[in-house]
Amino acid sequence: IDVRYLDRSELIYVWNNAGAIAMSEQLALALKLLISTGQRVLEVLQAEWSEFDLEEKEWVMPWQRRKTRNKIKIDHVVPLTDFHINLLKKIKKFSGRSKYLFPNSSGKSYRSASAFNQAVQRFCQPTGKTDRESMVPFAPKACRKTFKTLGAKHAKISKEMRDKIQGHADSDVSSKHYDHYDYLEEKRAAMQIWCDWLERTVSGSTAQVFQMEQLS
């Protein structure tokens, strides 16, 4: 499946229907955490509760667990908002005593990316007797691209801040060797703008009028 992004109409549909008419609520919450934070699929699936400080509103992701670990040996701090905190409280109800946010059936490991992907595909392309229409398939990693694209198009967040929130490795000489500022406050402000837009979009009155035929 090509990595694409969800447009605004698709975002509204997925947010309000995944976990309600199809897909487990637990994996629907994984999709929502992906969209609302902009992080990578495995970074979310492998996340442990010990990484989250809900009082400081920070998700401190160990550098060893990141795709960029061979380039950046610095923990990645993802600022959290009240919107994220509410999602995390819902996620906790499903994770139980597991150290993982999204544990497998044994609770001793995390949900696999392949199982997650299969669940999303079943949501997009229903089989058997159902009145649901299909939508253009997308992979879970499309959520990261959705954050990047809609964060620019609708929330008007700068590319620099979107890159920093997502933990992209800076390639220019100045950033790599001289700029050691963490930009946490700027990231926090940008994340708040994104979540404010996201919350208005998925819970506003216009979110209720989208039907599947609009997605075909």
BALOBA-1460 file (C-alpha; in Angstrom, 3 decimals):
// residues 216
<rec num="1" residu="i" x="0.000" y="0.000" z="0.000"/>
<rec num="2" residu="d" x="1.360" y="3.376" z="-0.969"/>
<rec num="3" residu="v" x="2.049" y="5.674" z="1.940"/>
<rec num="4" residu="r" x="-0.510" y="8.405" z="1.598"/>
<rec num="5" residu="y" x="-2.146" y="10.786" z="4.022"/>
<rec num="6" residu="l" x="-5.751" y="11.067" z="5.129"/>
<rec num="7" residu="d" x="-7.485" y="14.181" z="3.911"/>
<rec num="8" residu="r" x="-9.762" y="16.095" z="6.259"/>
<rec num="9" residu="s" x="-12.903" y="14.145" z="5.307"/>
<rec num="10" residu="e" x="-11.151" y="10.803" z="5.738"/>
<rec num="11" residu="l" x="-9.651" y="11.889" z="9.042"/>
<rec num="12" residu="i" x="-13.106" y="12.717" z="10.386"/>
<rec num="13" residu="y" x="-14.520" y="9.401" z="9.198"/>
<rec num="14" residu="v" x="-11.669" y="7.284" z="10.567"/>
<rec num="15" residu="w" x="-11.559" y="9.105" z="13.904"/>
<rec num="16" residu="n" x="-15.284" y="8.736" z="14.536"/>
<rec num="17" residu="n" x="-15.798" y="5.220" z="13.192"/>
<rec num="18" residu="a" x="-12.665" y="3.185" z="13.926"/>
<rec num="19" residu="g" x="-13.421" y="1.319" z="17.127"/>
<rec num="20" residu="a" x="-17.120" y="2.088" z="16.814"/>
<rec num="21" residu="i" x="-18.310" y="0.248" z="13.695"/>
<rec num="22" residu="a" x="-15.157" y="-1.757" z="13.006"/>
<rec num="23" residu="m" x="-11.714" y="-2.457" z="14.511"/>
<rec num="24" residu="s" x="-11.072" y="-2.983" z="18.201"/>
<rec num="25" residu="e" x="-11.269" y="0.128" z="20.347"/>
<rec num="26" residu="q" x="-7.718" y="-0.509" z="21.540"/>
<rec num="27" residu="l" x="-6.262" y="-0.354" z="18.018"/>
<rec num="28" residu="a" x="-8.497" y="2.582" z="17.149"/>
<rec num="29" residu="l" x="-6.853" y="4.399" z="20.073"/>
<rec num="30" residu="a" x="-3.446" y="3.487" z="18.641"/>
<rec num="31" residu="l" x="-4.486" y="5.169" z="15.382"/>
<rec num="32" residu="k" x="-5.600" y="8.243" z="17.288"/>
<rec num="33" residu="l" x="-2.341" y="8.439" z="19.224"/>
<rec num="34" residu="l" x="-0.434" y="8.161" z="15.946"/>
<rec num="35" residu="i" x="-2.438" y="10.957" z="14.348"/>
<rec num="36" residu="s" x="-2.351" y="13.246" z="17.363"/>
<rec num="37" residu="t" x="1.394" y="12.899" z="18.065"/>
<rec num="38" residu="g" x="2.809" y="12.355" z="14.568"/>
<rec num="39" residu="q" x="5.219" y="9.654" z="15.761"/>
<rec num="40" residu="r" x="6.203" y="6.419" z="13.992"/>
<rec num="41" residu="v" x="4.109" y="3.256" z="14.152"/>
<rec num="42" residu="l" x="6.625" y="1.137" z="16.068"/>
<rec num="43" residu="e" x="7.438" y="4.030" z="18.380"/>
<rec num="44" residu="v" x="3.780" y="4.032" z="19.414"/>
<rec num="45" residu="l" x="3.214" y="0.270" z="19.510"/>
<rec num="46" residu="q" x="6.385" y="-0.322" z="21.547"/>
<rec num="47" residu="a" x="5.741" y="2.603" z="23.918"/>
<rec num="48" residu="e" x="5.904" y="1.846" z="27.640"/>
<rec num="49" residu="w" x="4.037" y="3.658" z="30.382"/>
<rec num="50" residu="s" x="7.323" y="4.496" z="32.087"/>
<rec num="51" residu="e" x="8.078" y="6.894" z="29.213"/>
<rec num="52" residu="f" x="5.097" y="9.120" z="30.026"/>
<rec num="53" residu="d" x="5.027" y="11.896" z="32.599"/>
<rec num="54" residu="l" x="1.423" y="13.049" z="32.693"/>
<rec num="55" residu="e" x="2.111" y="15.790" z="35.229"/>
<rec num="56" residu="e" x="4.854" y="17.358" z="33.128"/>
<rec num="57" residu="k" x="2.883" y="16.453" z="29.984"/>
<rec num="58" residu="e" x="5.842" y="14.830" z="28.277"/>
<rec num="59" residu="w" x="6.526" y="11.589" z="26.453"/>
<rec num="60" residu="v" x="10.253" y="10.957" z="26.713"/>
<rec num="61" residu="m" x="11.147" y="8.369" z="24.106"/>
<rec num="62" residu="p" x="14.533" y="6.673" z="24.703"/>
<rec num="63" residu="w" x="16.927" y="7.194" z="21.823"/>
<rec num="64" residu="q" x="17.687" y="3.459" z="21.694"/>
<rec num="65" residu="r" x="14.105" y="2.807" z="20.613"/>
<rec num="66" residu="r" x="14.055" y="5.233" z="17.741"/>
<rec num="67" residu="k" x="14.603" y="4.754" z="14.012"/>
<rec num="68" residu="t" x="17.169" y="7.573" z="14.118"/>
<rec num="69" residu="r" x="19.192" y="5.928" z="16.917"/>
<rec num="70" residu="n" x="22.276" y="5.589" z="14.702"/>
<rec num="71" residu="k" x="22.250" y="9.337" z="14.009"/>
<rec num="72" residu="i" x="20.814" y="10.925" z="17.125"/>
<rec num="73" residu="k" x="21.668" y="9.463" z="20.522"/>
<rec num="74" residu="i" x="19.391" y="11.846" z="22.381"/>
<rec num="75" residu="d" x="16.024" y="11.005" z="23.910"/>
<rec num="76" residu="h" x="13.119" y="12.449" z="21.944"/>
<rec num="77" residu="v" x="10.674" y="14.543" z="23.967"/>
<rec num="78" residu="v" x="7.136" y="14.687" z="22.607"/>
<rec num="79" residu="p" x="5.065" y="17.391" z="24.324"/>
<rec num="80" residu="l" x="1.595" y="16.290" z="25.389"/>
<rec num="81" residu="t" x="-1.641" y="18.250" z="25.670"/>
<rec num="82" residu="d" x="-4.865" y="17.629" z="27.582"/>
<rec num="83" residu="f" x="-6.160" y="16.066" z="24.364"/>
<rec num="84" residu="h" x="-3.391" y="13.437" z="24.575"/>
<rec num="85" residu="i" x="-3.928" y="12.909" z="28.302"/>
<rec num="86" residu="n" x="-7.568" y="12.024" z="27.677"/>
<rec num="87" residu="l" x="-6.521" y="9.514" z="25.008"/>
<rec num="88" residu="l" x="-3.930" y="7.985" z="27.331"/>
<rec num="89" residu="k" x="-6.508" y="7.526" z="30.089"/>
<rec num="90" residu="k" x="-8.684" y="5.564" z="27.657"/>
<rec num="91" residu="i" x="-5.686" y="3.517" z="26.518"/>
<rec num="92" residu="k" x="-4.847" y="2.650" z="30.136"/>
<rec num="93" residu="k" x="-8.233" y="0.934" z="30.539"/>
<rec num="94" residu="f" x="-7.198" y="-1.602" z="27.907"/>
<rec num="95" residu="s" x="-3.529" y="-2.039" z="28.799"/>
<rec num="96" residu="g" x="-4.233" y="-3.120" z="32.370"/>
<rec num="97" residu="r" x="-1.062" y="-4.003" z="34.265"/>
<rec num="98" residu="s" x="1.091" y="-4.415" z="31.170"/>
<rec num="99" residu="k" x="4.064" y="-2.095" z="30.882"/>
<rec num="100" residu="y" x="3.073" y="-1.479" z="27.257"/>
<rec num="101" residu="l" x="0.395" y="0.917" z="26.075"/>
<rec num="102" residu="f" x="-0.724" y="-1.585" z="23.453"/>
<rec num="103" residu="p" x="0.039" y="-5.082" z="24.766"/>
<rec num="104" residu="n" x="-0.653" y="-8.292" z="22.913"/>
<rec num="105" residu="s" x="-3.022" y="-10.911" z="24.345"/>
<rec num="106" residu="s" x="-0.405" y="-12.160" z="26.819"/>
<rec num="107" residu="g" x="0.350" y="-8.657" z="28.057"/>
<rec num="108" residu="k" x="4.061" y="-9.478" z="28.020"/>
<rec num="109" residu="s" x="4.837" y="-7.886" z="24.679"/>
<rec num="110" residu="y" x="3.388" y="-5.233" z="22.392"/>
<rec num="111" residu="r" x="0.954" y="-5.549" z="19.507"/>
<rec num="112" residu="s" x="2.715" y="-6.389" z="16.260"/>
<rec num="113" residu="a" x="2.765" y="-3.942" z="13.377"/>
<rec num="114" residu="s" x="1.445" y="-6.634" z="11.032"/>
<rec num="115" residu="a" x="-1.627" y="-7.271" z="13.214"/>
<rec num="116" residu="f" x="-2.222" y="-3.531" z="13.414"/>
<rec num="117" residu="n" x="-1.930" y="-3.171" z="9.656"/>
<rec num="118" residu="q" x="-4.340" y="-6.062" z="9.063"/>
<rec num="119" residu="a" x="-6.915" y="-4.470" z="11.362"/>
<rec num="120" residu="v" x="-6.688" y="-1.184" z="9.468"/>
<rec num="121" residu="q" x="-7.089" y="-2.964" z="6.127"/>
<rec num="122" residu="r" x="-10.205" y="-4.766" z="7.388"/>
<rec num="123" residu="f" x="-11.579" y="-1.394" z="8.458"/>
<rec num="124" residu="c" x="-10.907" y="0.079" z="5.014"/>
<rec num="125" residu="q" x="-12.118" y="-2.912" z="2.991"/>
<rec num="126" residu="p" x="-14.966" y="-4.685" z="4.840"/>
<rec num="127" residu="t" x="-15.788" y="-8.231" z="3.830"/>
<rec num="128" residu="g" x="-18.871" y="-10.382" z="4.304"/>
<rec num="129" residu="k" x="-22.359" y="-9.066" z="4.885"/>
<rec num="130" residu="t" x="-22.126" y="-5.401" z="5.775"/>
<rec num="131" residu="d" x="-23.685" y="-2.130" z="4.722"/>
<rec num="132" residu="r" x="-20.385" y="-0.350" z="5.088"/>
<rec num="133" residu="e" x="-18.786" y="1.084" z="1.998"/>
<rec num="134" residu="s" x="-15.051" y="0.666" z="1.522"/>
<rec num="135" residu="m" x="-12.548" y="3.492" z="1.574"/>
<rec num="136" residu="v" x="-9.216" y="3.826" z="-0.181"/>
<rec num="137" residu="p" x="-6.845" y="1.626" z="1.852"/>
<rec num="138" residu="f" x="-4.167" y="3.231" z="3.978"/>
<rec num="139" residu="a" x="-1.425" y="1.855" z="6.182"/>
<rec num="140" residu="p" x="-0.999" y="2.930" z="9.833"/>
<rec num="141" residu="k" x="2.148" y="4.865" z="8.874"/>
<rec num="142" residu="a" x="-0.102" y="7.161" z="6.834"/>
<rec num="143" residu="c" x="-1.029" y="8.756" z="10.169"/>
<rec num="144" residu="r" x="2.457" y="10.259" z="10.449"/>
<rec num="145" residu="k" x="2.114" y="11.759" z="6.984"/>
<rec num="146" residu="t" x="-1.370" y="12.986" z="7.905"/>
<rec num="147" residu="f" x="0.067" y="14.909" z="10.848"/>
<rec num="148" residu="k" x="2.779" y="16.366" z="8.624"/>
<rec num="149" residu="t" x="0.435" y="17.352" z="5.794"/>
<rec num="150" residu="l" x="-2.677" y="18.568" z="7.614"/>
<rec num="151" residu="g" x="-0.512" y="20.210" z="10.254"/>
<rec num="152" residu="a" x="0.746" y="22.469" z="7.479"/>
<rec num="153" residu="k" x="-2.406" y="22.801" z="5.390"/>
<rec num="154" residu="h" x="-4.957" y="23.404" z="8.126"/>
<rec num="155" residu="a" x="-3.129" y="24.099" z="11.408"/>
<rec num="156" residu="k" x="-0.460" y="26.244" z="9.687"/>
<rec num="157" residu="i" x="2.409" y="24.808" z="11.723"/>
<rec num="158" residu="s" x="5.848" y="25.519" z="10.274"/>
<rec num="159" residu="k" x="7.867" y="22.736" z="8.701"/>
<rec num="160" residu="e" x="10.608" y="23.298" z="11.273"/>
<rec num="161" residu="m" x="8.251" y="22.667" z="14.187"/>
<rec num="162" residu="r" x="6.568" y="19.707" z="12.502"/>
<rec num="163" residu="d" x="9.993" y="18.179" z="11.894"/>
<rec num="164" residu="k" x="11.060" y="18.752" z="15.484"/>
<rec num="165" residu="i" x="7.858" y="17.290" z="16.927"/>
<rec num="166" residu="q" x="8.366" y="14.209" z="14.760"/>
<rec num="167" residu="g" x="12.022" y="13.966" z="15.728"/>
<rec num="168" residu="h" x="13.549" y="14.240" z="12.269"/>
<rec num="169" residu="a" x="17.323" y="14.362" z="12.197"/>
<rec num="170" residu="d" x="18.626" y="17.821" z="11.311"/>
<rec num="171" residu="s" x="20.969" y="17.557" z="8.345"/>
<rec num="172" residu="d" x="22.432" y="21.055" z="8.157"/>
<rec num="173" residu="v" x="25.825" y="21.716" z="9.723"/>
<rec num="174" residu="s" x="24.570" y="24.452" z="12.048"/>
<rec num="175" residu="s" x="21.868" y="22.259" z="13.598"/>
<rec num="176" residu="k" x="24.064" y="19.160" z="13.877"/>
<rec num="177" residu="h" x="27.079" y="20.784" z="15.480"/>
<rec num="178" residu="y" x="26.106" y="24.117" z="17.036"/>
<rec num="179" residu="d" x="22.423" y="24.285" z="17.920"/>
<rec num="180" residu="h" x="21.826" y="22.341" z="21.140"/>
<rec num="181" residu="y" x="18.594" y="24.084" z="22.141"/>
<rec num="182" residu="d" x="15.749" y="21.591" z="22.644"/>
<rec num="183" residu="y" x="12.914" y="23.826" z="21.317"/>
<rec num="184" residu="l" x="10.575" y="22.198" z="23.834"/>
<rec num="185" residu="e" x="8.461" y="25.279" z="24.478"/>
<rec num="186" residu="e" x="8.097" y="25.952" z="20.768"/>
<rec num="187" residu="k" x="7.205" y="22.303" z="20.157"/>
<rec num="188" residu="r" x="4.681" y="22.474" z="22.973"/>
<rec num="189" residu="a" x="2.995" y="25.539" z="21.480"/>
<rec num="190" residu="a" x="2.869" y="23.945" z="18.020"/>
<rec num="191" residu="m" x="1.467" y="20.699" z="19.398"/>
<rec num="192" residu="q" x="-1.268" y="22.628" z="21.187"/>
<rec num="193" residu="i" x="-2.225" y="24.324" z="17.922"/>
<rec num="194" residu="w" x="-2.396" y="20.928" z="16.205"/>
<rec num="195" residu="c" x="-4.521" y="19.336" z="18.918"/>
<rec num="196" residu="d" x="-6.856" y="22.321" z="19.093"/>
<rec num="197" residu="w" x="-7.455" y="22.030" z="15.340"/>
<rec num="198" residu="l" x="-7.783" y="18.254" z="15.536"/>
<rec num="199" residu="e" x="-10.301" y="18.384" z="18.376"/>
<rec num="200" residu="r" x="-12.413" y="21.005" z="16.603"/>
<rec num="201" residu="t" x="-12.310" y="18.975" z="13.414"/>
<rec num="202" residu="v" x="-13.222" y="15.529" z="14.730"/>
<rec num="203" residu="s" x="-15.796" y="16.645" z="17.301"/>
<rec num="204" residu="g" x="-17.363" y="19.673" z="15.586"/>
<rec num="205" residu="s" x="-20.823" y="19.696" z="14.018"/>
<rec num="206" residu="t" x="-19.381" y="19.242" z="10.523"/>
<rec num="207" residu="a" x="-17.803" y="15.955" z="11.613"/>
<rec num="208" residu="q" x="-21.238" y="14.378" z="11.871"/>
<rec num="209" residu="v" x="-22.312" y="14.923" z="8.255"/>
<rec num="210" residu="f" x="-19.618" y="12.997" z="6.421"/>
<rec num="211" residu="q" x="-20.844" y="9.756" z="4.817"/>
<rec num="212" residu="m" x="-18.771" y="7.071" z="3.173"/>
<rec num="213" residu="e" x="-19.781" y="8.063" z="-0.355"/>
<rec num="214" residu="q" x="-17.848" y="11.302" z="0.172"/>
<rec num="215" residu="l" x="-14.690" y="9.219" z="0.550"/>
<rec num="216" residu="s" x="-15.021" y="7.263" z="-2.702"/>
